């Protein structure tokens, strides 16, 4: 420092005019503080700027712009990066501009600035007194202008003012009165960086603040507040260890409890933060305990209408939701909505999120109309609050797709899935799991409609994404290959199906290092079906037999999946002319199905019908009539009976009477079957006189992907 600078910063005996000027600066600053406390940030900014102009030896500034230009002539912000100032919308949201961050990162910036995380510790404008040096006064006023921007959510502009303030107080870092101001500036810089999604820069600022606190021995409370801020940053860092955040929160909590009232706002804030860590780790009981303690404090200190009380209610509701305490969760969700709509309005993003959570509970309970109404309200609110392109919006859209899928309204479900997919492809990384799940859901709809070629296209898209994201030896890749194989099988492209199933089997065997697995058994069954349709009966039977052995070992002898293998092996024996073996295995199929599915299941009826057809083919008409009649009796008496199925069984029984020359019974069956066809069929079914449908293979294939 030069001799002249030292002279300028020493206390000096002021002239009358200097004293008058200092008093005026302090008065302008105090007026600015009063305006800020009254919520008039624009007015506060004007007074702080006028005071700043006088400190810097200029005439009073009429506006912020002139103060900014004048200050910038002397000092430039220390940051070397070039940024584009955000639009007013992103400033209000506290998000970074698209020039600062990638599209995915930008959308996941923590935006809930309405609620207290303890990040905005030093939120008040600072007073001036006549003993401060010019640099400290100037830094204080720059700091106060920054505070007006923070209160308006203009974090980009606020950050620049804090950087200018930091330059000023750094000039006199030896001044003890500059030290606490430096801590407050670093804290607010960290807060601004955090709101702009620049968490690494925020962490740097908080670490600098902590270093100053420790070196200047400013006390444990300041250190606790800073540790809380750093822990919040770790909590939001997907790569950080949550235990580090939890330990820092607990250390802050210990200090706050020992040095402040045990029911202070600071204690409640840290408890809420600790609850979020427990929730993230799936420790719902621990999360619920600290949330409820935070609720008690916030109710007592802040009152029943606090927005921070609403935040903890929301967190408590989501924890109860995850624990399965759905009735209690709905109570907290409803209370949150009342407070949130009062403070934030009915078109806020968090209102949309909780409406979706409530819809999920109705959805899970099978209350589909209520769920649909709430999903649609969440979607409407989300569009207003978040625009048409946001991950939360895509989630709600896909939930609606799932709902309509369950309601068998496949057209509407497909419409929602396609809309959700477009948003996800715009916002998310190309290989994001959400995109894969949505593509899977679209493929499932095409598959259910019998549009196998369209389903194959979507499964292939998923496979390409999985190969890039996971590599060629992942189980998810194997599952998708199996789905692709099934579509090729349905399209009768047996050679392509065989290759796909073989590759899926290779991955499964490499992963499990054994055949004793349900996935391996399923793929062996699929390969057996392909070989059967290619006429390679010996190898097909070997695949079915291996699959049967694995399923019996894993599932036991009386499981439905075991019955399917008995059925497929029996069909091979029938095809190769070994009728006795075929009948014995069909009867074993029937036994297992009755045991596992009950007497009136659709599969039991089909197996009875199939046995009747085999006996009819062998000319054993009494046995055939017995099985057809038993199937008819079950179909007529089961819940949700199919009149068309009744008609077809009557048709089959009529054919038996035809072969036995029992004309009266034959005509009775044919007439009734014809009437049912006319009244109920939509497929122009007609009587088949003495026709046969000897067999058809059956298989069980796991769904390629669960719904989103």
LUMVOKE-130891 format. One record per residue (C-alpha): x, y, z. Coordinates in steps of 0.001 Angstrom, whole numbers, padded with zeros to 6 digits, always signed. Layout:
XYZ/...
! end
This chain:
+000000+000000+000000/+001356+003472-000907/+001876+006258+001625/-001024+008197+000104/-003402+005252+000476/-002433+004826+004108/-003124+008497+004740/-006528+008254+003120/-007569+005314+005293/-006354+006742+008669/-008902+008317+010987/-008716+012048+010643/-010192+015150+012134/-013025+015965+009822/-014055+019354+008662/-017639+020508+009172/-018517+019764+005528/-017070+016233+005688/-018993+015510+008871/-022146+016795+007261/-021574+014581+004218/-021003+011482+006386/-024185+012135+008331/-026100+012487+005071/-024685+009187+003791/-025702+007415+007005/-029156+008981+006792/-029609+007899+003166/-028513+004372+004094/-030891+004255+007058/-033759+005430+004846/-032889+002673+002392/-032977+000095+005203/-036421+001285+006318/-037716+000980+002753/-036277-002519+002415/-037883-003620+005681/-041198-002334+004318/-040787-004379+001126/-040012-001386-001099/-036814-002746-002623/-036789-000322-005572/-036889+002659-003241/-034290+001092-000986/-031987+000580-003950/-032353+004221-004936/-031340+005498-001491/-028405+003090-001200/-027225+004195-004655/-027448+007872-003705/-025399+007227-000576/-022886+005250-002629/-022522+008147-005043/-021643+010490-002175/-019105+008046-000702/-017384+007861-004059/-017290+011662-004322/-020022+012148-006870/-023354+013860-006850/-026286+011831-005523/-027330+009144-007977/-030887+009314-009260/-030993+005713-010360/-029257+002395-010073/-027985+002551-013637/-025888+005647-013023/-024466+004182-009836/-023639+000939-011591/-021874+002725-014462/-019904+004998-012139/-018792+002168-009877/-017874-000033-012802/-015473+002614-014135/-013336+002107-011057/-013871-001626-010452/-014742-004635-012551/-016087-007853-011036/-013273-010251-010216/-014812-013168-012091/-013209-013809-015441/-016075-015679-017073/-018475-013949-019432/-022155-014399-018746/-025336-013345-020451/-027799-011749-018071/-030831-013978-017559/-034279-012996-018630/-036682-011720-016004/-038378-015107-015816/-035232-017015-014939/-034217-014329-012468/-037500-014714-010625/-037145-018482-010661/-033588-018256-009450/-032373-020451-012281/-029319-020096-014439/-029536-019007-018036/-029141-021671-020653/-025768-020177-021507/-024433-021072-018064/-025472-024676-017734/-026419-027719-019758/-030095-028293-020454/-030320-031224-018046/-028464-029548-015195/-030454-026347-015591/-033770-028131-015160/-032727-029880-011962/-031478-026786-010142/-033129-026709-006759/-035698-023970-007190/-037690-023895-003958/-036416-020497-002869/-039720-019869-001082/-038687-022221+001732/-035942-021823+004317/-032939-024117+003964/-030727-021827+005996/-028855-020648+002896/-029872-016986+003249/-028323-016422+006660/-027319-012784+006346/-030423-011287+004812/-030539-007815+006323/-029069-004578+005020/-026202-003229+007162/-026211+000118+008992/-023395+002646+008730/-021680+004615+011423/-019289+007533+011208/-016265+005551+012392/-016091+003381+009261/-013424+004022+006647/-014438+005009+003153/-013763+001531+001714/-015837-000171+004414/-018676+002329+003911/-018538+001825+000160/-018441-001977+000523/-021357-001871+002942/-023487+000176+000552/-022620-002088-002380/-023598-005025-000169/-026916-003376+000671/-027709-002786-003003/-026999-006483-003600/-029489-007376-000880/-032257-005510-002703/-031616-007692-005753/-031634-010896-003692/-035026-009996-002241/-036365-009591-005777/-034897-012910-006886/-032373-011217-009209/-029445-013368-008203/-027339-012622-011262/-027369-008860-010584/-027015-009383-006832/-023909-011454-007358/-022223-008636-009285/-022926-006125-006508/-021556-008501-003878/-018428-009019-005964/-017933-005241-006111/-018461-005056-002341/-015877-007772-001816/-013291-005819-003825/-013838-002763-001620/-013562-004501+001747/-010598-006563+000559/-008673-003279+000184/-008822-002910+003967/-008746-006542+005059/-006589-005496+008047/-009526-003433+009360/-011303-005465+012049/-014630-003908+011080/-014212-005286+007541/-013895-008902+008717/-017561-009644+009628/-018687-007815+006476/-016397-010073+004415/-018082-013141+005931/-021520-011790+005062/-020475-010965+001507/-019048-014471+000967/-022241-015984+002372/-024425-013966+000022/-022183-014692-002944/-022525-018379-002099/-026302-017995-001877/-026454-016280-005294/-024284-018943-006933/-026512-021612-005392/-029670-020033-006791/-027982-019750-010186/-027128-023459-010156/-023394-022883-009737/-022888-025120-006717/-019116-025475-007026/-018674-021693-006947/-021112-021524-004033/-019100-024087-002083/-015920-022074-002673/-017554-018955-001203/-018817-020770+001885/-015396-022331+002468/-013818-018872+002311/-016408-017599+004779/-015638-020481+007142/-011902-019819+006896/-012443-016177+007879/-014744-017209+010743/-012179-019637+012111/-009162-017335+011745/-010967-014322+013234/-012639-016459+015931/-016084-015095+015124/-017842-017815+017086/-019482-021220+016782/-022846-019866+015646/-021343-018372+012490/-019482-021609+011837/-022682-023644+012376/-024622-021492+009908/-021867-021882+007314/-021616-025641+007835/-025363-025912+007267/-025021-024086+003946/-022175-026347+002846/-024182-029419+003860/-027139-028235+001751/-024815-028033-001252/-023571-031571-000575/-027173-032764-000267/-027933-031479-003765/-024707-032874-005252/-025567-036232-006806/-021919-037302-006602/-021357-036354-002945/-021674-038742-000010/-024908-038076+001840/-023254-039117+005096/-020929-036092+004810/-023940-033792+004534/-025657-035556+007413/-022602-035221+009680/-022331-031488+008915/-026042-030963+009591/-025755-032798+012906/-022756-030690+013948/-024662-027502+013138/-027706-028785+015031/-025586-029536+018103/-024219-025977+018153/-027595-024332+017559/-029209-026372+020326/-026460-025563+022805/-026160-021844+022096/-029681-020919+021024/-033132-021792+022266/-033805-025482+021641/-036915-024419+019731/-035312-021768+017553/-035911-021253+013870/-032341-022363+013149/-032911-025668+014926/-036127-026299+012974/-034393-025491+009681/-031519-027914+010278/-033951-030613+011459/-035866-030219+008204/-032601-030522+006264/-031605-033640+008217/-034999-035148+007427/-034379-034662+003723/-031100-036608+003949/-032802-039491+005779/-035576-039458+003162/-033050-039555+000322/-031367-042573+001922/-034705-044337+002397/-034573-044069+006211/-038212-043038+006429/-038661-043640+010166/-035705-041362+010982/-036929-038770+008484/-040417-038788+009977/-039090-038323+013508/-037072-035193+012687/-039771-033759+010411/-042324-033997+013197/-039922-032287+015617/-039361-029535+013054/-043128-029214+012651/-043637-028688+016379/-041040-025909+016455/-042271-024198+013311/-045873-024282+014508/-044881-022737+017827/-042462-020104+016532/-043832-019266+013076/-047527-019981+013534/-050004-022101+011613/-049788-020130+008361/-046032-020137+007766/-044743-021144+004337/-041880-022973+006065/-044426-024947+008080/-045968-025870+004728/-042585-027099+003457/-042157-029478+006398/-045772-030634+006002/-045000-031472+002394/-041867-033405+003389/-043757-035246+006133/-046523-036175+003697/-044055-037562+001166/-042315-039597+003870/-045617-041070+005037/-046452-041774+001389/-043254-043779+000971/-043918-045669+004209/-047356-046639+002952/-049239-044556+005538/-051454-043211+002805/-054377-041819+004808/-052033-039776+006995/-050036-038687+003952/-053205-037361+002335/-053925-035266+005445/-050515-033597+005259/-050781-033128+001491/-054142-031407+001918/-052780-029111+004641/-049801-028261+002453/-052055-027356-000471/-054072-024941+001668/-050959-023096+002829/-049149-023250-000506/-052121-021889-002434/-052426-019077+000127/-048756-018088-000118/-047818-019154-003641/-051086-019257-005551/-052888-022212-007092/-050610-022350-010137/-047285-023016-008399/-045015-025901-009350/-045110-027433-005840/-048899-027406-005927/-048670-029381-009167/-046214-031849-007604/-048384-032555-004568/-051514-032886-006694/-049626-035559-008618/-048644-037297-005355/-052276-037343-004226/-053323-038653-007627/-050789-041476-007262/-052426-042548-004000/-055878-042620-005619/-054345-044460-008572/-052782-047101-006334/-056116-047619-004587/-057884-048198-007871/-059845-044942-007592/-059192-044206-011236/-061687-041373-011749/-060313-039421-008772/-056773-040146-009899/-057489-038984-013433/-059072-035745-012212/-056086-034948-009976/-053492-035898-012600/-055220-033594-015074/-055317-030761-012516/-051632-031339-011767/-050911-031217-015492/-052854-027996-015968/-051093-026379-013004/-047725-027681-014127/-048108-026234-017621/-048819-022791-016141/-046027-022970-013563/-043322-024725-015573/-044185-024215-019214/-044605-027012-021713/-041118-028485-021351/-040108-029639-017876/-039237-033069-016397/-041972-032783-013768/-044508-032160-016518/-043271-035210-018423/-043662-037307-015270/-047301-036270-014838/-048041-036895-018510/-046574-040397-018277/-048590-041094-015123/-051715-040219-017100/-050518-042576-019804/-050228-045358-017223/-053714-044613-015942/-055333-044775-019357/-053321-047925-020128/-054881-049599-017085/-058304-048363-018187/-057683-050074-021545/-057999-046748-023348/-054902-047436-025408/-055413-044555-027846/-055354-041956-025065/-052509-043745-023271/-050430-043718-026445/-051177-040028-026952/-049866-039190-023468/-046807-041431-023783/-045852-039813-027090/-046273-036339-025595/-044166-037278-022578/-041498-038775-024822/-041172-035566-026841/-040585-033541-023677/-038069-036038-022301/-036127-036128-025561/-035872-032326-025505/-034880-032011-021858/-032997-035112-020820/-029740-036685-021862/-030235-038998-024868/-029664-042154-022812/-031693-041144-019773/-033603-044062-018185/-036909-042136-018322/-036713-042055-022119/-036143-045805-022227/-039121-046500-019952/-041438-044310-022027/-040315-046006-025235/-040986-049354-023538/-044500-048248-022613/-045202-047210-026199/-043884-050561-027392/-046159-052370-024925/-049216-050621-026322/-048303-051576-029896/-047736-055140-028698/-051152-055336-026977/-052792-054062-030138/-051055-056711-032187/-049006-054099-034040/-045858-056179-033742/-043800-054363-036362/-044422-050994-034673/-043565-052505-031283/-040348-053945-032726/-039273-050475-033880/-039645-049064-030347/-037957-052034-028691/-035076-051604-031131/-034771-047923-030163/-034606-048925-026510/-031975-051544-027289/-029785-048974-029038/-030021-046608-026052/-029283-049409-023591/-026234-050567-025539/-024771-047045-025372/-025717-046504-021736/-024990-049936-020222/-022920-051899-022707/-023756-055218-024395/-023766-057471-021322/-026421-055866-019158/-029554-057714-018001/-031753-054840-019184/-030292-055387-022660/-031148-059091-022406/-034740-058303-021441/-035148-055986-024434/-033592-058567-026760/-036202-061046-025511/-038980-058578-026291/-037540-058022-029765/-037372-061791-030191/-041035-062121-029236/-042042-059530-031831/-040043-061351-034521/-041709-064588-033401/-045157-062998-033764/-044142-061735-037208/-043073-065323-038043/-039459-064210-038590/-038248-067276-036724/-034611-067066-037720/-034320-063472-036432/-036211-064388-033270/-033855-067320-032646/-030760-065085-032925/-032196-062502-030541/-033183-065101-027948/-029783-066766-028182/-028020-063463-027460/-030367-062806-024524/-029600-066294-023184/-025836-065685-023467/-026082-062479-021415/-028256-064146-018771/-025948-067144-018392/-022867-064910-018167/-024544-062760-015541/-026036-065476-013340/-023243-068009-013977/-025896-070707-013768/-029049-071866-015520/-030956-071967-012233/-032766-068719-012844/-036295-067751-013900/-035013-065484-016712/-032986-068325-018203/-035994-070641-017974/-038193-068108-019771/-035674-067634-022589/-035237-071398-023021/-039021-071696-023365/-039010-068941-025998/-036235-070654-027956/-038196-073901-027756/-041238-072207-029324/-039145-070837-032182/-037632-074271-032854/-041069-075897-032709/-042393-073537-035360/-039383-074356-037509/-040189-078078-037186/-037089-078869-035102/-039049-080879-032545/-036217-082715-030833/-034281-079556-029915/-037512-077764-029026/-038425-080551-026566/-034936-080326-025013/-035392-076579-024449/-038849-077078-022939/-037569-079887-020704/-034647-077780-019422/-036981-074871-018776/-039413-077182-016943/-036636-078531-014711/-035496-075021-013749/-039014-073781-013053/-039916-076805-010942/-036750-076342-008876/-037373-072619-008363/-041168-072426-008236/-042221-075889-007122/-044264-078511-009025/-047625-076744-008818/-046878-073312-010242/-048682-071873-013237/-045422-071409-015152/-044716-075126-014719/-048107-075934-016276/-047153-073950-019373/-044094-076166-019931/-046121-079338-019464/-048527-077998-022091/-045757-077210-024587/-044036-080586-024162/-047385-082359-024526/-047989-080524-027784/-044675-081787-029201/-045665-085363-028328/-048993-084791-030062/-047227-083445-033154/-044904-086440-033313/-047819-088881-033020/-047237-089949-029417/-050841-089336-028329/-050704-091264-025076/-047779-089198-023768/-049521-086062-024994/-052766-086843-023150/-050895-087708-019936/-049007-084409-019995/-052131-082391-020861/-053799-083917-017804/-050787-082950-015699/-051151-079431-017134/-054801-079423-016073/-053943-080615-012545/-051370-077879-011999/-053639-075187-013449/-056518-076165-011188/-054195-076130-008196/-052557-072789-008986/-055349-070894-010753/-058586-072367-009447/-061362-074354-011091/-062848-071490-013098/-059777-069908-014635/-059671-069267-018367/-056554-071462-018764/-058374-074423-017184/-061184-074042-019721/-058686-073926-022604/-056879-077072-021434/-060187-078924-021030/-061127-077861-024528/-057776-078980-025846/-058081-082400-024257/-061514-082729-025856/-060033-081962-029274/-057289-084564-028846/-059797-087222-027847/-062026-086180-030757/-059081-086585-033132/-058480-090068-031705/-062167-090926-032225/-062815-091289-028494/-066007-089238-028617/-067306-089958-025109/-064102-088613-023604/-064186-085635-025976/-067801-084859-025013/-066894-085118-021322/-064121-082503-021545/-066102-080165-023833/-069116-080337-021509/-066997-079653-018421/-065431-076642-020130/-068898-075369-021128/-070238-075690-017585/-067315-073696-016163/-067585-071000-018848/-071312-070585-018216/-070936-070243-014441/-067708-068264-014076/-067683-064557-013363/-067286-062465-016488/-068320-065247-018827/-067830-064870-022570/-070939-065578-024631/-068793-066080-027723/-066692-068695-025857/-069960-070406-024825/-071019-070404-028461/-067759-071990-029613/-067976-074750-027022/-071594-075444-028054/-070334-075606-031630/-067711-078207-030624/-070280-080267-028704/-072635-080060-031689/-069876-081530-033852/-069540-084478-031462/-073294-085099-031716/-072963-084856-035509/-070295-087553-035510/-072541-089698-033294/-075583-089045-035554/-077476-087499-032615/-079350-085001-034771/-081648-083535-032109/-078838-082648-029717/-076713-081504-032644/-079349-079037-033858/-080005-077759-030354/-076304-076934-029936/-075926-075413-033418/-079027-073189-033029/-077907-071856-029648/-074334-071300-030894/-075607-069420-033970/-077782-067183-031811/-074854-066307-029544/-072626-065579-032541/-075231-063213-033994/-075844-061366-030715/-072342-061129-029265/-069599-061612-031800/-067867-058720-033543/-065712-061005-035682/-068357-062595-037903/-067891-066005-036245/-069973-068695-037879/-070573-072357-037219/-067712-074705-038062/-069266-078032-038946/-067032-080936-037786/-064034-078597-037842/-060965-079175-035714/-058493-076925-034010/-056184-079531-032621/-053672-077501-030688/-051910-074197-030234/-048749-073576-028266/-048804-071379-025212/-046035-069452-023512/-045447-067106-020637/-043129-064204-021324/-042351-061580-018684/-043270-058010-019598/-040377-056235-021228/-040636-053328-018820/-042927-052243-016073/-044898-049099-016703/-043289-045798-015715/
! end
